[in-house]
Each structure stands twice: as C-alpha cells, then as structure tokens.
Amino acid sequence: MKARTLLLQATTAAFAFLAIQAQAADLTVTEPAPDTAVEQPALGPWKVRLRGLYVLTDNKGVVHGVDGSDLAFSNTTIPELDVSYFFSENIAAELILGTTYAKVNGKGSIAGLGEIGKVWLLPPTLTLQYHFTDFGDFKPYVGAGVNYTMFYNQDAGSADSLDVKDTFGAALQVGFDYRITDHWDFNFDVKKIFLQPKFDVTVGGTDMTGRAKINPWLIGTGIGYRF
C-alpha cells in the first residue's frame, strides 16, 4: 500500500513538471529573422554636373533703317558647369555657368560687311525643374526659367565699333539623368534660350542700332554627382 502511494505521488509530480515545461514553451518569444535587405544610402540635396555643350544659334537679326539687313552668328562647343539643389525628389533648381563667344556676320543686304565683330557672352541661367521618378534609373525632367546674358570683350571687325547690350531672356529645358551608381549619373540636356539683345554699331562713320536674334539651343551631355 505504501509503495502504491509513492508511485502515485511520483506520477503526479512528473505530470506537474511536464505541464510547467509546456507553459514555459508557450511563453517563449520567437525573435524575428534579421532584415537582410540592403538599404539605399540617403542622398543629399546637391548635384553638380559637368557637361560638354554645343551652342547652336538662330542666325537672325536686323540693322534698323537698312532694308533687307540680316545677321548670322557662329556656333561653338564649350565646357559647362551646373549646380542643382533638390527641394524634394521631384522639384529642383538648376544654375548653369559657362561662357562662349559669337562672331557677328553680315547677312542679306549687308552680307558684304563680312565679319562685323566678335563678342563674348556670359549667360547664367536659372531654371526650376520637375523630375519624374517612376522610371527606375532613368529620370527625365522638364524645366523653365530665366537667363541674363552679359556681353564682354567686344571687338569690332568690319565695323568701326560694336556694343551689344546685356539683356534678360526666358529659358525652356528638357533632359534626363541615368543612374550609374548611387551618386553618379549620366546626363543629357537641351535648353532653348530666347535671347534678342539690342546693339549699337558704327559703320563707315555712321551710327546705327539694331537687334540680334541669337535665340540659341544649348545641347549638352556629361556626368553628374549627387551629394
């Protein structure tokens, strides 16, 4: 009888121990698997680009009071630096910096004047852009803004003197960035600047005025760095 009692007590203790272990297993918190996804580095708001730029002019103009007069301007290829600031991933402002020259040639009834003169241009242009972000590494954008062109180092050719006036103009833009790495990208960009400065010219001792309708296309390609 005593042995049966001891066996019953041992069996009860064993079941109690198993019940305690089962409750402890239910309370065990399973740790989530570590996230192995690679996070993209956060990019800053600044981007700097270096482009090679082809300047294609409109080749129109007029000397006031001279019937049939027209003007033509040389095209050039120059390096260009621009700086962009991103207010968000879609909205950015861009300032382009570069300088070039234009040879001013007579055309139409004044074609016999040949090269009237040569001027250098400094045309800083500020645009506000919208960047599309739904195409993966390909990021097209459009923009519009304002240009202020300053003319310097103006040399007369067949004219006695030439003075092209500084002026404002509107600018339109379209282009795209293509991501190479997290920070570097390839860029293609086209701008149209509406540039029609007034000028004073003296030819054969006669003072005249006119308007040069340069209206250049700026076609560029290069690389950019976002930081």
Order of alpha helices (4+ residues) and beta strands (2+ residues): alpha-beta-beta-beta-beta-beta-beta-beta-beta-beta-beta-beta-beta-beta-beta-beta
